[in-house]
Amino acid sequence: MTARRARLVRAGTHGPGPVVCWMRREHRAQDNWTLLRGQELALTAKRPLVTVWCLARDYPDAGLRQFGFLLRGLEDTARELAALRIPFVLLEGDPGVEIARFARNAHSLVTDFDPLRPKRQWLAEAAAGLACPVEEVDGRNVCPAWLVSDKREYMARTIRPKIHRLLPEFLAPFPRLRPHPHAWERHTAVPDFAAALSRLSVDRAAPEVVWAAPGPAGGRARLDDFLHSRLPRYMQRNDPNAGAVSLLSPWLHFGMLSAQRAALEVVACDVPREARDAFLEELIVRRELADNFCLHAPDYDQTTCFPDWASRSLDAHRTDPRPHLYAEEDLERARTHDPLWNAAQRQMTETGHMHGWLRMYWAKKILEWTPSPEEALRIGVRLNDRWQLDGRDSNGYAGLAWSMGGVHDRPWGERPIFGTVRFMSLAGAMGKFDVRRFVQNWGETLPEKPRGRRTAVRPT
């Protein structure tokens, strides 16, 4: 592994215990730069290598849907690690406190890079309570976020050349994680993840999904399906009826599939270059732009992260009449006048997935139908994080900020409510794909004629 993929969070004195690999974001055994770095340190020091994961029971807006997928997938990872003589330890409680307690005698601690506030706080708390060296490894991005840019990038065109310059160094094949030769005297059995799931007191309104098999094996199977049946048609991805999207986001989000592994497999595929390049742009440039945004904008889920031009424009239109205003409950239950929006909302609540193009439309309509940008963003974040399998992710926060606040976008023609933030309409959607077919698939009906104009409501 190139040393530049890791960085020192804090210096310290090596303890007498094992090298501890703290999983926070990358939940797989193979294709995992954090584990590979941990094994490298452990082999050099002739120490055991132990993997630890801490169940934070109150992660914001995560419920049974997300915890079920994660814990069932972790069971597969723990068994794979056990076969490599690398124990997996399950902790429960405040991660910053529990990790510091567990690793108090560790030779060193290695963990995954994550730009989101809760994970940054956990790492800071754990590092403050440890005497050993603490390293952070970016195994999520093909090119480490801190090397790509030391500032918040304006848009994709500003970060793209920086990423492309680093790809020859970092888009490389993975070595295999090897059976570890140094046993841990406290070796434990594979944790009981089902029992841990049953003990959770979390929101169970969003049930677990059946279409997505959790774990690295499920992610690999989904990748294989995409490479053979969807990637050749990827240029149709913006049509929600075409079935051309990758559907990889749950496994990418939970770190059960490496984006770098997906990129390597796609590069090797014999498919139209246009399809391959379009997917790699989204997988690498757009995802890494989202991590850059969350790393350098800690207020990524607040309107204060919007660029100045968008904030000024939205402020100028705060009191514009809204043709429709909906309560949060009506939005969550898909009770609006717009059949396409309702269908997209149902797709999300029933499956934990919403088509990518519809995510933009969905978010922009929330801005249009709520009293303020602040309320719109709050509702959008909550609904996304509660119902999407891949919620609570840099991609989701960047997508909402793009849709509602012009992040990574430019000013457009001025119009009511949106100001110069890009607008999307049902009529525009009907010019892009068969809206009637999509809404019928989700129990909605598209009127033969547009509805009559409704009296506008001025926000109070």
C-alpha positions in Angstrom: 0.0 0.0 0.0 1.3 3.4 -0.9 2.1 5.2 2.4 0.3 8.4 1.1 -3.1 6.6 1.6 -2.6 6.8 5.4 -2.1 9.8 7.6 -1.2 10.1 11.3 -4.0 11.5 13.4 -1.9 11.6 16.5 1.6 10.4 17.5 2.1 8.2 20.4 4.0 5.4 22.1 3.5 1.8 20.9 1.8 -0.3 23.5 2.3 -4.0 24.3 -1.0 -5.2 22.7 -2.2 -5.9 19.2 -2.6 -3.6 16.3 -6.3 -2.7 16.4 -8.2 -2.0 13.2 -11.3 0.1 14.0 -13.9 -0.4 11.3 -16.1 2.7 10.9 -16.9 2.9 7.2 -15.3 0.1 5.3 -17.0 -3.2 6.4 -15.2 -5.9 4.4 -12.2 -8.1 4.7 -10.7 -8.0 1.2 -10.1 -4.9 -0.9 -9.8 -2.9 2.4 -6.8 -0.6 2.6 -7.4 0.0 6.3 -7.1 -3.7 7.1 -4.1 -4.0 4.8 -2.3 -1.1 6.6 -3.2 -2.7 9.9 -1.7 -6.0 8.8 1.4 -4.3 7.5 2.0 -2.7 10.9 1.2 -5.9 12.8 3.6 -8.0 10.6 6.4 -5.5 11.1 5.9 -5.5 14.8 5.1 -9.2 15.1 1.9 -8.5 16.8 -1.7 -9.8 16.6 -4.2 -8.0 14.4 -7.6 -7.4 15.8 -10.6 -5.8 14.1 -13.2 -4.0 16.3 -16.5 -2.4 15.5 -18.7 -0.4 17.9 -22.5 -0.4 17.6 -23.6 3.2 18.3 -27.3 2.7 19.1 -28.4 6.2 18.4 -26.8 7.1 15.0 -28.9 10.0 13.6 -32.0 8.8 11.6 -30.7 5.2 11.2 -33.4 2.6 12.0 -34.0 -1.1 11.5 -33.7 -0.8 7.7 -30.1 0.4 8.0 -29.0 -1.4 11.1 -30.3 -4.7 9.8 -28.5 -4.4 6.5 -25.3 -3.4 8.3 -25.3 -6.0 11.0 -26.2 -8.9 8.8 -23.4 -7.9 6.4 -20.9 -7.6 9.3 -21.6 -11.2 10.3 -20.3 -12.3 6.9 -17.2 -10.1 7.3 -16.5 -11.3 10.8 -16.6 -15.0 9.6 -14.3 -14.2 6.7 -11.8 -12.5 9.0 -12.0 -15.4 11.5 -10.9 -17.7 8.7 -7.9 -15.5 8.3 -7.1 -15.7 12.0 -8.1 -12.0 12.5 -10.6 -11.8 15.4 -13.6 -9.5 15.1 -14.8 -7.8 18.3 -18.2 -6.2 18.7 -18.6 -3.4 21.2 -21.7 -1.4 22.0 -22.1 2.1 23.4 -20.4 5.4 22.7 -17.7 4.6 20.1 -15.2 7.3 21.2 -15.3 6.0 24.8 -15.5 2.2 24.1 -12.7 2.2 21.4 -10.4 4.1 23.8 -11.1 1.6 26.5 -10.6 -1.4 24.3 -7.4 -0.2 22.7 -5.8 1.3 25.8 -2.8 -1.2 25.5 -2.8 -1.4 21.7 0.4 -1.3 19.7 -1.4 1.2 17.4 -4.9 2.0 16.1 -5.8 2.2 12.5 -9.2 3.4 11.3 -11.2 4.3 8.2 -11.4 7.9 6.9 -14.9 9.4 7.2 -15.7 13.2 6.8 -19.1 13.2 8.5 -19.4 15.0 11.9 -20.4 12.0 14.1 -17.5 9.9 12.9 -15.0 12.8 13.2 -16.2 13.3 16.8 -15.8 9.6 17.6 -12.3 9.6 16.2 -11.3 12.8 18.1 -12.7 11.3 21.4 -11.0 8.0 20.9 -7.6 9.5 19.9 -7.7 11.8 23.0 -8.1 8.8 25.2 -5.2 6.7 23.8 -1.5 6.7 24.2 -0.6 4.7 21.1 -0.2 6.1 17.5 -3.5 6.6 15.6 -3.7 6.4 11.8 -6.5 7.1 9.4 -6.6 5.4 6.0 -8.8 6.6 3.1 -10.1 3.3 1.7 -13.4 4.9 0.6 -12.1 7.1 -2.2 -9.8 5.9 -5.0 -7.7 9.0 -4.4 -7.3 10.0 -0.7 -9.5 13.1 0.0 -6.7 15.0 1.8 -4.3 14.6 -1.1 -6.9 15.5 -3.8 -7.6 19.0 -2.3 -7.0 20.9 0.9 -10.1 23.1 0.3 -13.7 22.9 -0.6 -14.0 22.5 -4.4 -16.3 24.7 -6.4 -17.7 22.0 -8.7 -16.8 18.8 -10.5 -14.7 20.6 -13.2 -12.4 22.0 -10.5 -11.8 18.7 -8.7 -11.7 16.4 -11.8 -8.2 17.3 -13.0 -6.8 16.9 -9.4 -8.3 13.4 -9.2 -7.1 12.4 -12.6 -3.6 13.4 -11.8 -3.6 11.0 -8.9 -5.3 8.0 -10.5 -2.1 6.5 -12.0 -0.7 6.2 -8.4 -3.9 5.1 -6.6 -6.1 3.2 -9.1 -4.0 0.0 -8.6 -4.9 -3.7 -7.9 -5.4 -4.7 -4.3 -3.1 -7.2 -2.6 -4.8 -10.0 -0.7 -5.3 -9.8 3.0 -3.4 -12.9 4.3 -4.0 -15.3 7.2 -2.4 -13.6 10.1 0.5 -15.5 11.8 0.4 -13.9 15.2 -2.5 -15.2 17.3 -4.3 -13.0 19.9 -4.4 -14.6 23.3 -7.9 -13.2 23.9 -9.3 -14.7 20.7 -13.1 -14.7 20.7 -15.8 -16.3 18.7 -17.7 -14.5 15.9 -20.1 -12.1 17.7 -23.9 -12.8 17.8 -25.0 -10.0 15.5 -28.6 -11.2 15.5 -28.8 -10.7 19.3 -27.2 -7.2 18.9 -29.9 -6.3 16.4 -32.7 -7.5 18.6 -31.4 -5.4 21.5 -31.6 -2.2 19.5 -34.3 0.3 20.4 -34.5 2.1 17.1 -37.1 3.3 14.6 -38.7 0.2 13.1 -41.1 2.0 10.8 -38.8 1.5 7.8 -38.6 -2.3 7.6 -35.6 -4.2 6.2 -35.6 -4.7 2.4 -35.6 -8.1 0.6 -34.1 -7.1 -2.7 -30.6 -6.3 -1.4 -28.5 -9.2 0.1 -26.2 -7.6 2.7 -22.5 -8.2 3.0 -19.5 -8.4 0.7 -20.8 -11.4 -1.2 -24.1 -9.6 -1.9 -22.1 -6.6 -3.1 -20.0 -8.7 -5.4 -23.0 -10.4 -6.8 -24.7 -7.0 -7.5 -21.5 -5.8 -9.2 -21.3 -8.8 -11.4 -24.9 -8.3 -12.4 -24.3 -4.7 -13.2 -21.2 -5.4 -15.3 -23.0 -8.0 -17.5 -26.5 -6.7 -17.7 -26.6 -2.9 -16.9 -23.2 -1.3 -17.7 -23.6 -1.9 -21.5 -26.8 0.2 -21.2 -25.6 2.7 -18.8 -26.2 5.6 -21.1 -29.9 5.0 -20.4 -29.4 5.6 -16.7 -31.5 8.8 -16.5 -34.6 6.9 -17.5 -36.2 5.4 -14.3 -37.9 2.8 -16.4 -34.8 1.5 -18.2 -33.3 -0.5 -15.3 -29.8 0.7 -16.3 -28.5 2.1 -13.0 -25.9 0.2 -11.0 -27.9 -0.3 -7.8 -24.6 -0.5 -6.0 -25.1 2.4 -3.6 -26.1 0.3 -0.5 -23.0 -1.8 -0.6 -20.8 1.2 -1.4 -22.3 3.2 1.4 -21.8 0.5 4.0 -18.3 -0.3 2.7 -19.3 -3.8 1.8 -18.0 -3.2 -1.7 -14.9 -1.1 -2.6 -15.4 1.7 -5.1 -11.9 1.0 -6.3 -12.8 -2.7 -6.9 -15.8 -1.6 -9.0 -13.6 0.9 -10.9 -11.0 -1.8 -11.7 -13.7 -4.2 -12.9 -15.4 -1.6 -15.1 -12.1 -0.5 -16.7 -11.5 -4.1 -17.7 -15.0 -4.5 -19.2 -15.5 -4.7 -23.0 -18.4 -2.2 -23.1 -19.0 1.1 -25.0 -16.5 3.7 -23.9 -19.2 6.2 -23.4 -21.0 4.0 -20.9 -17.7 3.1 -19.1 -16.6 6.7 -18.8 -20.0 7.9 -17.6 -20.0 5.4 -14.8 -16.4 6.1 -13.7 -17.2 9.8 -13.7 -20.0 9.2 -11.2 -18.2 6.5 -9.2 -14.9 8.4 -8.8 -15.2 12.1 -9.5 -18.7 12.8 -8.2 -18.4 10.6 -5.1 -15.1 12.1 -4.2 -16.5 15.6 -4.8 -19.1 14.7 -2.2 -16.5 13.6 0.3 -14.5 16.8 -0.4 -17.7 18.8 0.3 -18.5 17.2 3.6 -14.8 17.3 4.7 -14.5 21.0 4.1 -18.1 22.0 4.9 -18.9 20.6 8.4 -22.3 22.3 8.0 -23.1 20.0 5.0 -26.7 19.5 6.2 -27.5 23.1 7.0 -28.3 26.0 4.6 -25.2 27.8 5.7 -23.3 25.5 3.4 -25.0 27.0 0.3 -22.8 29.2 -1.9 -23.3 33.0 -1.4 -25.1 33.5 -4.8 -27.7 30.8 -3.9 -28.2 32.1 -0.4 -28.8 35.6 -1.6 -31.2 34.5 -4.3 -33.2 32.2 -2.0 -33.4 35.0 0.6 -34.8 37.4 -2.0 -37.6 34.9 -2.7 -38.4 33.8 0.8 -41.9 35.4 0.8 -42.9 34.3 -2.7 -46.3 32.6 -2.7 -46.0 28.8 -2.9 -48.6 27.1 -5.1 -48.7 24.3 -2.6 -47.5 23.9 1.0 -47.4 20.4 2.5 -46.9 19.3 6.1 -44.0 17.0 6.7 -46.3 14.0 7.4 -48.1 14.5 4.1 -44.7 14.5 2.3 -43.6 11.4 4.1 -46.8 9.6 3.2 -46.6 10.7 -0.4 -49.8 12.7 -0.2 -49.2 15.5 -2.7 -50.8 16.7 -5.9 -47.8 15.5 -8.0 -48.0 11.8 -9.1 -44.4 11.6 -10.1 -43.2 12.9 -6.7 -45.5 10.5 -4.9 -44.3 7.6 -7.0 -40.6 8.5 -6.2 -41.4 8.8 -2.5 -43.1 5.4 -2.5 -40.2 3.8 -4.3 -37.9 5.1 -1.5 -40.1 4.1 1.4 -40.9 0.6 0.0 -37.5 -0.3 -1.3 -34.9 1.9 0.4 -33.9 3.1 -3.1 -34.8 6.0 -5.3 -33.7 6.5 -8.9 -30.9 9.0 -9.1 -32.5 11.5 -11.5 -35.7 11.4 -9.4 -33.7 12.2 -6.2 -33.0 15.6 -7.7 -36.6 16.2 -8.7 -37.8 15.0 -5.3 -35.6 17.4 -3.4 -36.4 20.4 -5.5 -40.1 19.9 -5.0 -39.6 19.8 -1.3 -38.0 23.2 -1.6 -40.9 24.4 -3.7 -43.6 23.1 -1.3 -42.3 24.1 2.1 -42.1 27.5 3.8 -38.4 28.1 3.8 -35.1 26.6 2.5 -34.2 25.7 6.1 -37.4 23.7 6.6 -37.0 22.1 3.1 -33.4 20.9 3.8 -34.3 19.6 7.3 -37.2 17.6 5.9 -35.1 16.3 2.9 -32.3 15.2 5.2 -34.6 13.4 7.6 -36.6 11.6 4.9 -33.5 10.6 2.9 -31.6 9.4 6.0 -34.6 7.5 7.5 -35.8 5.7 4.4 -32.8 5.3 2.0 -30.5 2.3 2.6 -27.7 4.6 1.5 -28.8 7.6 3.6 -26.5 9.4 6.1 -23.8 9.5 3.3 -21.7 12.3 1.8 -23.5 11.7 -1.6 -26.9 12.3 0.0 -25.9 15.5 1.7 -24.1 16.8 -1.4 -27.1 15.9 -3.5 -29.6 17.7 -1.3 -27.3 20.8 -1.1 -27.0 20.7 -4.9 -30.8 20.4 -5.4 -31.9 23.0 -2.9 -28.9 25.3 -2.6 -26.9 25.3 -5.8 -23.8 23.6 -4.3 -21.5 22.4 -7.1 -23.9 24.2 -9.6 -24.1 27.6 -11.1 -26.8 30.3 -11.2 -29.7 29.8 -13.7 -32.5 32.0 -14.9 -34.4 33.7 -12.0 -37.9 32.4 -11.1 -40.2 32.5 -8.1 -39.2 30.6 -4.9 -36.0 29.2 -6.5 -34.4 32.5 -7.4 -31.5 31.5 -9.6 -31.2 27.9 -8.2 -31.9 25.3 -10.9 -35.6 24.4 -11.3 -37.1 21.1 -12.4 -40.7 20.5 -13.4 -43.1 17.6 -14.1 -43.4 18.9 -17.7 -39.7 18.7 -18.1 -39.7 15.1 -16.7 -42.3 14.1 -19.2 -40.0 15.2 -22.0 -37.2 12.9 -20.7 -38.9 9.6 -20.0 -42.3 7.8 -19.8 -43.6 9.3 -16.6 -47.0 7.6 -16.9 -45.4 4.2 -16.9 -43.2 5.0 -13.9 -46.1 6.4 -11.8 -48.4 3.5 -12.6 -45.7 1.1 -11.4 -46.0 2.8 -8.0 -49.7 3.0 -7.7 -50.2 6.5 -9.0 -52.2 7.9 -11.9 -51.1 10.6 -14.2 -54.1 12.8 -15.2 -54.9 13.0 -18.9 -54.9 16.8 -18.6 -53.0 19.1 -16.3 -54.8 20.1 -13.1 -56.2 23.6 -12.8 -54.2 26.3 -11.2 -54.3 26.3 -7.4 -54.4 29.5 -5.3 -50.9 30.3 -4.2 -50.1 30.3 -0.5 -47.7 32.9 1.0 -45.4 31.4 3.7 -45.8 32.8 7.1 
